[in-house]
C-alpha cells in the first residue's frame, strides 16, 4: 500500500514538472505586441485575452509628453510583431526610426477613424489632442481598430477576438451610461485640472475642462492670479492633479483658494475603475 501511495506521489510530481515545462514552452511562443501607454494594454487584453503578451512602453505615473527611449525599450519593440500607436509626441518623433530599424514591426494607429480635437503645446504649437482614451465611446472605435488588426494578423483567433470584441463594446456602452448617470445632475460644469488631458471626457459628458498648465508650462503670475479669481468666483473647491506632472502651481492654487488636491491617473492600467473614480470625484466636486 505504501509503495502504491509513493508511486502516485512520483507520478503526480512528474505531471507537475511536465505541465510547468509545457506552459513555459508555450509562453515563449506567445506573440508580443507593444503599446505606448497602460490603457491601450487594457483594451488589447480585453479582446486578445491570453493569446498575446502586451509590452507597455510608458509606465503609469509618467509624463507622456516628455519621454526618452532606452535600449531596453527598443529591444522589446524589436521582439514585438505589432506596435499600436495613440498619437503621442514621442511616437511621431521616432516612427521613421521604427520603420527603418524594425522592418517586420507592423505599426497600427489605434486612433484611426477618430476625429481629434486641436491641442496647444508650447513646444510644438497647434497639434491634435491625443487623449482620446478617456472617452468610452471613442474607445469603442479603438476596439474595432484593435480587432481588425489582430484578426488580420492572427486569423486563427478571429472568432475568439470577435466574441471578446462584442463583450467589450457592450461593457463600454454600460460604462458610458454609468458615467453619464453620475454626472448628469451636476450644477457646476467647469472643473480645474493641472494638465489638459480630459478634453474628450469633458466633451462627452457636457463639462468644461479648465487647465492650470498653459501651453505646456506652469502659468505665469498674472495667469495664476486670473485663475485664482475664476476659481473663487465659481466657488471651486477641488483641483485635479495627474501623477507624474509638476504640482507646484496646483498646490499654490489650492492654498490660495482653500481647495483640496485630488490625484487622478489618466494613464492607469485599471482604466475602467479609474474613470468611475474620477466620475465620482467630479460628481461630488461639481454639486
Rosetta blueprint (number, residue, H / E / L):
1 X L
2 X H
3 X H
4 X H
5 X H
6 X H
7 X H
8 X H
9 X H
10 X H
11 X H
12 X H
13 X H
14 X H
15 X H
16 X H
17 X H
18 X H
19 X H
20 X H
21 X H
22 X H
23 X H
24 X H
25 X H
26 X H
27 X H
28 X H
29 X L
30 X L
31 X E
32 X E
33 X E
34 X E
35 X E
36 X L
37 X L
38 X H
39 X H
40 X H
41 X H
42 X H
43 X H
44 X H
45 X H
46 X H
47 X H
48 X H
49 X L
50 X L
51 X L
52 X E
53 X E
54 X E
55 X E
56 X E
57 X L
58 X L
59 X L
60 X L
61 X L
62 X L
63 X L
64 X L
65 X L
66 X L
67 X L
68 X L
69 X L
70 X L
71 X H
72 X H
73 X H
74 X H
75 X H
76 X H
77 X H
78 X H
79 X H
80 X L
81 X L
82 X E
83 X E
84 X E
85 X E
86 X L
87 X L
88 X L
89 X H
90 X H
91 X H
92 X H
93 X H
94 X H
95 X H
96 X H
97 X H
98 X H
99 X H
100 X H
101 X H
102 X L
103 X L
104 X L
105 X L
106 X E
107 X E
108 X E
109 X E
110 X L
111 X L
112 X L
113 X L
114 X L
115 X L
116 X L
117 X L
118 X E
119 X E
120 X E
121 X E
122 X L
123 X L
124 X L
125 X E
126 X E
127 X E
128 X E
129 X L
130 X L
131 X L
132 X H
133 X H
134 X H
135 X L
136 X H
137 X H
138 X H
139 X H
140 X H
141 X H
142 X H
143 X H
144 X H
145 X H
146 X H
147 X H
148 X H
149 X H
150 X H
151 X H
152 X H
153 X H
154 X L
155 X H
156 X H
157 X H
158 X H
159 X H
160 X H
161 X H
162 X H
163 X H
164 X H
165 X H
166 X H
167 X H
168 X H
169 X H
170 X H
171 X H
172 X H
173 X H
174 X H
175 X H
176 X H
177 X H
178 X H
179 X H
180 X H
181 X H
182 X H
183 X H
184 X L
185 X L
186 X L
187 X L
188 X L
189 X L
190 X E
191 X E
192 X E
193 X E
194 X L
195 X L
196 X L
197 X L
198 X L
199 X H
200 X H
201 X H
202 X H
203 X H
204 X H
205 X L
206 X L
207 X L
208 X E
209 X E
210 X E
211 X E
212 X L
213 X L
214 X E
215 X L
216 X L
217 X E
218 X L
219 X L
220 X L
221 X H
222 X H
223 X H
224 X H
225 X H
226 X H
227 X H
228 X H
229 X H
230 X H
231 X H
232 X H
233 X H
234 X H
235 X L
236 X L
237 X L
238 X E
239 X E
240 X E
241 X E
242 X E
243 X L
244 X L
245 X L
246 X L
247 X L
248 X H
249 X H
250 X H
251 X H
252 X H
253 X H
254 X H
255 X H
256 X H
257 X H
258 X L
259 X L
260 X E
261 X E
262 X E
263 X E
264 X E
265 X L
266 X L
267 X L
268 X L
269 X L
270 X L
271 X H
272 X H
273 X H
274 X H
275 X H
276 X H
277 X H
278 X H
279 X H
280 X H
281 X H
282 X H
283 X H
284 X H
285 X H
286 X L
287 X L
